[in-house]
Amino acid sequence: MTTTEPTTGNYGVPMALALEPATFDRYASDGYLLLPGHVDAAWLGRLNEAMRRLVDESRTAEPDDRRFDPEPGHGVDKPRLRRINSPVDLDAAFAAFALDGPATDLAEAILGPNIRFHHSKLNIKWADGGEEVKWHQDIQFWPHTDFSPLTIGVYLDDVDDDMGPMGIVPGSHTGELYDLRNPDGSWSGSLSETDVARASIERADYLKGPAGSVTVHNCCCVHGSAPNRSSRSRPLLLQTYSRADSYPLLGVGTNGKAGENAHQLVRGTLPLTLTVQGRTMPTAPDWYRGSYGSIFTVQQQEQD
């Protein structure tokens, strides 16, 4: 791939993607990237303002408010959020950033011109003990028809070693896909102790940097993060994309609960074929959010 020319997003802020060929080679070999300070101050200001508004709303939110995932002890005077769910559905700044902004530009630069958005989340990892994220891989949570999906993260504040930066095992995206279940078959969402011992986590690269630093990791990478032992929170805004011809599999994992904007095309054109087990077939239009009458209305040209 070649260097991408600067473009302009919804807010009129120039967004230059100066990704050299070596950057793509590194992503292919390691399965991840760290781009220090990639997102500029104007975007950071908008994203942080949106986050603060939602944190304030969480103070008085009902316990069953699915927008928020609070830590034990969360309350009006001391909000402690683990996550804001699907921020792209909650604020125009997050939507612009993820659906037609810098994150979309980066996904397009890495994956190619036809891009499908999957979901977003904002993992805050609150100050003074924000919870760890145990070692895991992503693709088991939301399987697709291939392994192209990647997640683009943005540190909304400076992140150092004490804040629980994300650690990724280089090259693990081409290795084993681990069972994220307990011995009794229940879902754990993390590698077992036995698998952690052989997943080479001692080689993990911990991605830290100034506010605006961007992480990119393939869906098969083994990754995790330690608790936040600092006095500052560590907000990490995450958005996941795939190539347009990579289809989320409904009926398994979180694919059916990914949010209002899930699965939509955000760049390029939708493919007219689908390849499964090496066989390529022409496909019908996507009626996921549209209306479908029946084979009769279609064949009689009563429906597009």
C-alpha positions in Angstrom: 0.0 0.0 0.0 1.1 3.6 -0.5 0.9 6.6 1.7 -2.6 8.0 2.0 -3.2 11.7 1.2 -4.7 13.9 3.9 -8.5 14.0 4.0 -11.0 16.0 5.9 -13.6 14.6 8.3 -17.0 15.7 9.5 -15.5 18.4 11.7 -13.2 19.8 9.0 -10.1 18.7 10.9 -7.3 17.5 8.5 -6.4 13.9 9.0 -3.2 12.7 7.4 -2.4 9.0 7.3 1.4 8.8 6.7 1.6 5.0 6.9 4.8 3.8 5.4 5.1 0.3 3.7 7.2 -0.8 6.8 4.2 -0.1 8.9 2.0 -2.5 7.0 4.8 -5.1 7.1 4.9 -4.8 10.8 1.2 -5.2 11.2 1.3 -8.3 9.0 4.2 -9.9 11.0 3.3 -8.8 14.5 -0.5 -8.5 14.3 -0.6 -5.0 15.9 0.6 -1.4 15.6 1.3 1.5 18.0 1.0 4.9 16.4 2.1 7.5 19.1 0.1 10.8 19.0 -1.8 9.8 15.9 -5.1 11.6 16.8 -4.8 15.4 17.1 -5.8 17.7 19.9 -9.0 18.9 18.3 -10.4 15.4 18.0 -9.2 14.5 21.5 -11.0 17.5 22.9 -14.2 16.5 21.3 -14.0 12.8 22.4 -13.0 13.7 26.0 -15.9 16.1 26.2 -18.3 13.5 25.0 -16.9 11.0 27.5 -17.2 13.4 30.4 -20.8 14.0 29.6 -21.6 10.3 29.6 -19.7 9.7 32.8 -21.8 12.5 34.4 -25.0 10.8 33.2 -23.8 7.5 34.7 -23.8 9.0 38.2 -27.6 8.8 38.3 -28.2 6.0 35.8 -30.4 3.1 36.8 -28.6 -0.2 37.6 -30.0 -1.8 34.4 -28.9 1.0 32.1 -27.1 -0.9 29.4 -25.1 2.1 28.3 -22.8 1.7 31.3 -20.8 -1.1 32.9 -19.9 0.2 36.4 -17.5 -1.2 38.9 -18.7 -2.2 42.4 -19.1 1.0 44.4 -20.0 3.2 41.5 -22.3 6.0 42.6 -23.3 9.7 42.4 -20.3 11.1 44.3 -17.7 8.6 43.0 -18.4 7.3 39.5 -16.3 4.3 38.7 -17.0 2.9 35.2 -15.4 0.0 33.6 -16.9 0.6 30.2 -19.3 2.8 28.2 -21.0 0.5 25.8 -21.4 1.4 22.1 -20.4 5.1 22.4 -20.9 5.5 18.7 -24.6 5.2 19.4 -24.6 7.7 22.2 -22.8 10.8 20.9 -22.3 12.5 17.6 -18.5 13.0 18.2 -18.0 9.2 18.7 -20.1 8.5 15.6 -18.2 10.9 13.4 -14.9 9.6 14.6 -15.7 5.9 14.1 -18.0 6.0 11.1 -16.4 8.6 8.9 -13.4 10.0 10.6 -9.8 9.2 11.6 -10.6 5.7 12.8 -12.3 4.9 9.5 -9.4 6.3 7.5 -7.0 4.1 9.4 -9.1 1.0 8.9 -9.4 1.8 5.2 -5.6 2.3 4.9 -5.0 -1.2 6.5 -7.9 -3.3 5.2 -8.5 -1.7 1.8 -11.3 0.4 0.3 -14.4 -1.6 1.3 -14.9 -1.5 5.1 -17.6 -2.7 7.5 -18.0 -1.3 11.0 -18.7 -3.8 13.7 -18.9 -2.1 17.2 -17.4 0.4 19.6 -16.7 0.6 23.3 -14.9 2.9 25.7 -12.9 1.0 28.4 -12.1 3.6 31.1 -10.1 1.5 33.6 -10.7 3.9 36.5 -8.0 5.3 38.7 -6.7 3.6 41.8 -7.5 0.0 40.9 -9.4 -0.1 37.6 -9.9 -3.7 36.8 -7.5 -5.9 34.7 -8.5 -7.3 31.4 -7.4 -11.0 31.4 -5.5 -12.5 28.5 -7.8 -13.3 25.6 -8.4 -13.1 21.9 -11.3 -11.2 20.4 -12.6 -13.3 17.5 -14.1 -15.9 19.8 -16.5 -13.2 21.1 -17.8 -12.2 17.7 -16.8 -14.8 15.0 -16.7 -13.7 11.3 -16.3 -15.5 8.1 -12.6 -14.6 8.1 -9.9 -13.3 10.4 -9.6 -9.8 8.9 -11.4 -7.9 11.7 -9.2 -5.5 13.6 -9.7 -3.1 16.5 -8.4 0.5 16.5 -7.9 1.9 20.0 -7.3 5.6 21.0 -5.8 6.6 24.3 -7.8 9.7 25.4 -5.1 10.6 28.0 -1.4 9.9 28.5 -0.8 6.3 29.4 2.3 4.9 31.3 3.3 1.6 32.8 1.4 2.1 36.0 -2.0 2.6 34.2 -2.4 -0.9 32.8 -1.5 -0.3 29.2 -2.7 -3.0 26.7 -0.1 -5.8 26.2 -0.1 -7.9 23.0 1.9 -11.0 22.2 3.7 -10.4 18.9 2.8 -12.9 16.2 0.0 -14.5 18.2 -2.5 -13.6 15.5 -1.2 -16.5 13.4 -1.1 -19.0 16.2 -3.6 -21.1 18.2 -7.1 -19.9 18.7 -7.7 -20.7 22.4 -10.8 -22.0 24.1 -12.1 -19.2 26.3 -14.2 -21.5 28.5 -13.9 -22.9 32.0 -13.3 -26.6 32.5 -17.1 -27.1 33.1 -17.8 -25.5 29.7 -19.1 -22.2 31.0 -17.8 -19.0 29.2 -14.8 -17.4 31.0 -13.8 -14.9 28.2 -10.1 -15.5 29.0 -7.3 -18.0 28.5 -7.0 -20.7 31.2 -3.9 -20.8 33.4 -2.6 -23.7 31.4 -3.0 -21.8 28.1 -1.5 -18.6 29.6 1.6 -20.5 30.5 2.2 -21.5 26.9 1.0 -18.4 25.2 4.4 -16.6 25.5 2.9 -13.7 27.4 6.4 -13.0 28.7 7.1 -11.6 25.2 4.1 -9.2 25.4 4.7 -5.6 24.2 2.9 -3.1 26.4 1.6 -0.3 24.3 1.8 3.1 26.0 2.2 6.7 24.9 0.9 10.2 25.0 -2.8 11.1 24.6 -3.9 10.5 21.0 -1.8 7.4 20.6 -3.5 4.7 18.6 -3.3 1.0 18.9 -4.3 -1.5 16.2 -4.6 -5.2 16.8 -5.9 -8.1 14.7 -8.8 -10.1 16.1 -6.6 -13.2 16.8 -3.9 -11.4 18.9 -3.5 -12.6 22.5 -3.8 -9.5 24.6 -4.7 -8.2 28.0 -3.9 -5.5 30.6 -3.1 -5.1 34.3 -5.1 -3.2 36.8 -4.7 0.6 36.8 -2.5 1.3 39.9 -2.1 5.0 39.2 -4.2 8.0 40.4 -5.4 8.7 36.8 -8.0 6.9 34.8 -7.0 5.2 31.5 -9.8 5.8 28.9 -9.2 3.7 25.8 -11.7 4.2 23.0 -12.1 1.1 20.8 -13.7 0.5 17.4 -13.7 -2.7 15.4 -13.8 -3.0 11.6 -13.5 -5.7 9.0 -13.3 -5.9 5.3 -16.7 -5.6 3.7 -16.6 -9.2 2.5 -16.0 -10.5 6.1 -19.5 -11.2 7.6 -20.3 -11.4 11.3 -21.9 -14.7 12.2 -25.3 -14.2 13.9 -26.3 -16.7 16.5 -22.9 -16.9 18.2 -21.2 -14.5 20.6 -22.0 -10.7 20.7 -22.7 -10.2 17.0 -26.4 -9.7 17.6 -25.8 -7.2 20.4 -23.1 -5.0 18.8 -25.2 -1.8 18.7 -27.5 0.2 16.4 -24.7 1.0 13.9 -23.3 -2.5 13.9 -22.4 -4.3 10.6 -22.9 -1.3 8.3 -20.7 -0.4 5.4 -18.7 2.7 6.2 -16.4 2.9 3.2 -16.5 1.6 -0.4 -19.1 -0.8 -1.8 -20.7 -4.0 -0.5 -19.5 -7.2 -2.2 -21.9 -9.1 -4.4 -20.4 -12.5 -3.5 -19.5 -14.5 -0.3 -16.8 -17.1 0.0 -17.2 -19.9 2.5 -15.0 -23.0 2.7 -13.3 -21.9 -0.6 -16.6 -21.7 -2.5 -17.8 -18.3 -3.8 -21.4 -17.6 -4.3 -23.4 -14.6 -5.5 -25.5 -13.2 -2.6 -28.8 -11.4 -2.1 -28.9 -7.8 -1.0 -28.5 -7.0 2.7 -32.0 -6.8 4.3 -30.8 -6.7 7.9 -32.4 -3.3 8.5 -34.7 -3.1 5.5 -37.9 -4.8 4.6 -38.3 -8.2 2.9 -41.6 -9.4 1.6 -41.2 -12.8 0.1 -39.7 -14.6 -2.9 -43.0 -13.8 -4.7 -42.7 -10.0 -4.2 -39.1 -10.2 -5.3 -39.6 -12.4 -8.4 -42.6 -10.4 -9.5 -40.4 -7.2 -9.2 -42.7 -5.8 -6.5 -39.6 -5.2 -4.3 -36.1 -4.0 -5.1 
